[in-house]
């Protein structure tokens, strides 16, 4: 049977890759010696579903492989084996190997077998250490599959089987038909059947629903007893079935008349003649009278003919090959997992749309000019909903960055082990959402940066101790929304960039002539130049100098940018900023004068009313605020935007302490309003980029509110007064144009 | 080939069963639960019924009882698709009049092999 199961393959591959990811995560959490039963169970479950799926879809080499994996896990689960680092390594390698297999399958390529063979050997070694008294097959499902596969494989116990079959009187009413069972047996080899009609009732007592016959069968075959059991599986519970090997049968019951009888019989016709003729006639008469009974019971003659003539042509089912896996399918057809809540939001939105639409059609029924206002309102609502819906649809593509971060614990573990370094990985902000496409494209650059941090950044443990640093180095991955951007930070507390080496290299490559007028930032930025590597020896981890420029160009291709800050001896921090034009931000609404602005909630540290004693005047016009042992600058939003604020002194307003690239800044505003989720609208699309404002949004009442970009505001204030004036003019113009562009 | 009624509330399972059977040349009618299956069975004739056990509205066991009560389904083979390798479900199914059971997961070969047991 050439069955094309490709449509299920894809789902299965995706499912399996997810299972592998979760296995990997849990394996990383496992501590040798103190294995957490829950983790083991989770890993086992993942392995088990891969095994089940692959067996079902015909990837026996995968199920065979996962079987070994599962056996080892099962031993651990049963407490027969305590998991060692070597075990975890082996399991992780298997995860990789399986991932490769699945990736190859997804791409329509033939997976390579060498790695599976090697790992299988390792599993055998590992398992042979165990006593082997734990039953690896704890579940019936797997046993079932294996049983099927083992058909015709094992050596026979004898040369065949003698079967005594006395079916339940109601067997026919369960839809089972002895004749079909015999046909199945017949496929296994040479079958001889003898029917016992002794208990057949008189013709007028016959009930077509009942089966009064018994059979003795002799099957010459190499097949295992299990195969025979399988055939009788469905009727075994309520029928009397005796199965014994031919030799055994003779030995144990030499006087068994039926067996003797069968020995004598070569043809069923002879059995028919040797049986009581009156019964024989009776059964034929019965057949004439009641055709149903013929069909269901099958007279001995019929059975004799069909069985002995051996012409049963029940097509055997050829084993399905795995060849059909190899067919090219387009890689672009990938699916995405969406949380139910997002779908629900969409459905809600559709509901709103329908309501608005019905309202509009109501108005249009008998329309008069008096309804014009209503109509306008309806139309504006319609547009509002449509836009929201558009945004929500785009939201479907947003995934938490955890999808990308989750691969790094493994990278760090493997690499640090190989290089003999001790490194902890810290992950923050893993729930920050990012467009799926952006996420996929940012993956490789991030891997590159993390590998660099491990290879070049973090020092060897003894060196670290010598430098007075903790033995374990730390690599931190962080992600957060900042204004209209997603920021990803990759930092380490290692050696930092070697400024002198970079300068040397830059001069030798002719990038700069001297260090005059070159700032630290500019020097560090040179590592992103093509072919720039300060590493003397090339390792297989990194150092070929073909990385950082690719990293930068990849990020630039996403309209993002990357920069690096570093301090020798203290570490480096790479900051990737990616635009996020379509995002929903938790915003804090605030008021300055008559204007409403929005601050992304994540950037707010604290807000408070200021005590005058805590504010200090700085020479040159600035003010600082004493906050938790720090002095932070106070920024008047009204000043930055050239608008009038209601507060007359610092103590009248509200001070919002915000995070701005690892520094704190106090923003002075008139009032805090609501907190709400706002849909971020790109300013570039609707107007143009404006300093101090990352994007805009439309509030519930339909007015436009600007989302503040703190970094930009700081920049504005650094600008010269004259420039600020022109900026204000721009800003005012923008307010007017935005109103007409964004508002309805 | 045979006309088969495939009953399963799980979309993927039902599709796979149906697909496999169709590929083998059988005529397949699908139903998502016992109630739908019973309705279709009454207005049609089938050579074989394949049914899941756990389904909303009417489960597989109840479906078998209902079908066996119909004269036209007294002898029709009815197979249960079950994940239970042992015990109660099988017994219950048998008692209700099931012909046999097919353990999930199964591959297409096995499914076809098993239904061959009950088809002429």
Contacts between the chains, C-beta under 8 A, distances in Angstrom:
chain1	res1	chain2	res2	distance
A	1	B	23	7.0
A	1	B	24	5.9
A	1	B	108	6.8
A	1	B	109	6.8
A	1	B	112	6.2
A	2	B	23	7.9
A	3	B	19	7.8
A	3	B	20	6.1
A	3	B	23	4.8
A	3	B	24	7.7
A	3	B	108	4.8
A	4	B	23	7.3
A	5	B	16	7.7
A	5	B	19	7.7
A	5	B	108	6.9
A	7	B	19	7.6
A	8	B	12	7.3
A	8	B	16	6.0
A	11	B	12	7.2
A	52	B	105	4.9
A	53	B	105	7.3
A	55	B	105	6.5
A	55	B	107	6.7
A	56	B	105	4.0
A	56	B	106	6.6
A	56	B	107	5.2
A	57	B	107	7.0
A	58	B	107	5.7
A	58	B	108	7.8
A	58	B	109	8.0
A	139	B	85	7.1
A	140	B	85	2.4
A	140	B	86	6.1
A	140	B	103	7.2
A	141	B	83	6.8
A	141	B	85	6.0
A	141	B	103	6.2
A	141	B	104	7.3
A	141	B	105	6.6
A	143	B	85	7.4
A	144	B	85	6.6
A	144	B	103	4.9
A	145	B	105	7.5
A	148	B	110	5.8
A	172	B	75	6.0
A	173	B	68	7.3
A	173	B	74	6.1
A	173	B	75	6.8
A	173	B	97	6.5
A	174	B	94	7.0
A	174	B	97	5.5
A	174	B	98	6.6
A	174	B	99	5.3
A	175	B	75	5.9
A	175	B	76	5.7
A	175	B	77	3.7
A	175	B	78	5.6
A	175	B	97	7.5
A	175	B	98	7.7
A	175	B	99	3.4
A	175	B	118	6.3
A	176	B	77	7.4
A	176	B	99	5.3
A	176	B	100	7.1
A	176	B	118	7.2
A	177	B	77	8.0
A	177	B	118	7.2
A	180	B	117	5.9
A	180	B	118	6.4
A	180	B	119	8.0
A	180	B	120	7.5
A	181	B	117	7.5
A	184	B	116	7.9
A	184	B	117	6.2
A	209	B	74	7.0
A	231	B	117	7.6
A	233	B	100	6.8
A	234	B	99	6.2
A	234	B	100	3.0
A	234	B	101	7.0
A	234	B	117	7.5
A	235	B	100	7.9
A	237	B	90	7.6
A	237	B	91	7.3
A	237	B	94	5.9
A	238	B	94	6.7
A	296	B	75	6.4
A	314	B	116	6.6
A	317	B	109	5.4
A	317	B	112	5.7
A	317	B	113	5.1
A	317	B	116	7.5
A	319	B	109	6.5
A	320	B	107	7.1
A	320	B	108	6.7
A	320	B	109	5.4
